[in-house]
């Protein structure tokens, strides 16, 4: 009979653990990240036109790059997450150079001085 009492306790523990894991997963799905419901990596893909400008400070910044940056910079935390994302790293993006793109695009309402990890938005 002692064995019968152990099974329900372990079952209840397992169900409780699964419930906690499920609830924590829902928070992430509902858009708790820096870019809302999108991941920084998916937002980074939208910045493909910025690839050269993000790795070469002397490269011209295309109008299509500036258009995408203007959209993403509405949420500066998202821009930072994108600049520091896995896709950006794999693509050879230099965060110190990439963070200058809003200024190079002449985006007047950019959040100057916003801290992005070790970098500051000029």
Secondary structure, DSSP 8 states (H G I E B T S, - for coil): -HHHHHHHHHHHHHHHHHHHHHHHHHHHHTT-BTTBTS-HHHHHHTTGGGTTTTT-TTS---HHHHHHHHHHTTSHHHHHHHHTSHHHHHTT--HHHHTTHHHHTT-TTS-TT-EETTEE--
